[in-house]
Amino acid sequence: MEPPFYIIRWSGSFRQEDGIVSNMLCRLGTKKEVERYAEEMAEKNNVTVEAIV
């Protein structure tokens, strides 16, 4: 069974959708959904995905 949430860490900080500036985020969803979101945000904000745990 997959965990209900994942923690994403990017290579640099940027303004998240909720207005908080950070390089980490906790996200609900399946591993595939979270990976897709992490990559989209990385591309949009010119950073790379460092880890998803």
Secondary structure as a PSIPRED ss2 file (coil, helix, strand):
# PSIPRED VFORMAT (PSIPRED V4.0)

   1 M C   1.000  0.000  0.000
   2 E C   1.000  0.000  0.000
   3 P C   1.000  0.000  0.000
   4 P C   1.000  0.000  0.000
   5 F E   0.000  0.000  1.000
   6 Y E   0.000  0.000  1.000
   7 I E   0.000  0.000  1.000
   8 I E   0.000  0.000  1.000
   9 R E   0.000  0.000  1.000
  10 W E   0.000  0.000  1.000
  11 S E   0.000  0.000  1.000
  12 G E   0.000  0.000  1.000
  13 S E   0.000  0.000  1.000
  14 F E   0.000  0.000  1.000
  15 R E   0.000  0.000  1.000
  16 Q C   1.000  0.000  0.000
  17 E C   1.000  0.000  0.000
  18 D C   1.000  0.000  0.000
  19 G C   1.000  0.000  0.000
  20 I C   1.000  0.000  0.000
  21 V E   0.000  0.000  1.000
  22 S E   0.000  0.000  1.000
  23 N E   0.000  0.000  1.000
  24 M E   0.000  0.000  1.000
  25 L E   0.000  0.000  1.000
  26 C E   0.000  0.000  1.000
  27 R E   0.000  0.000  1.000
  28 L E   0.000  0.000  1.000
  29 G C   1.000  0.000  0.000
  30 T C   1.000  0.000  0.000
  31 K H   0.000  1.000  0.000
  32 K H   0.000  1.000  0.000
  33 E H   0.000  1.000  0.000
  34 V H   0.000  1.000  0.000
  35 E H   0.000  1.000  0.000
  36 R H   0.000  1.000  0.000
  37 Y H   0.000  1.000  0.000
  38 A H   0.000  1.000  0.000
  39 E H   0.000  1.000  0.000
  40 E H   0.000  1.000  0.000
  41 M H   0.000  1.000  0.000
  42 A H   0.000  1.000  0.000
  43 E H   0.000  1.000  0.000
  44 K H   0.000  1.000  0.000
  45 N H   0.000  1.000  0.000
  46 N C   1.000  0.000  0.000
  47 V C   1.000  0.000  0.000
  48 T C   1.000  0.000  0.000
  49 V E   0.000  0.000  1.000
  50 E E   0.000  0.000  1.000
  51 A E   0.000  0.000  1.000
  52 I E   0.000  0.000  1.000
  53 V C   1.000  0.000  0.000
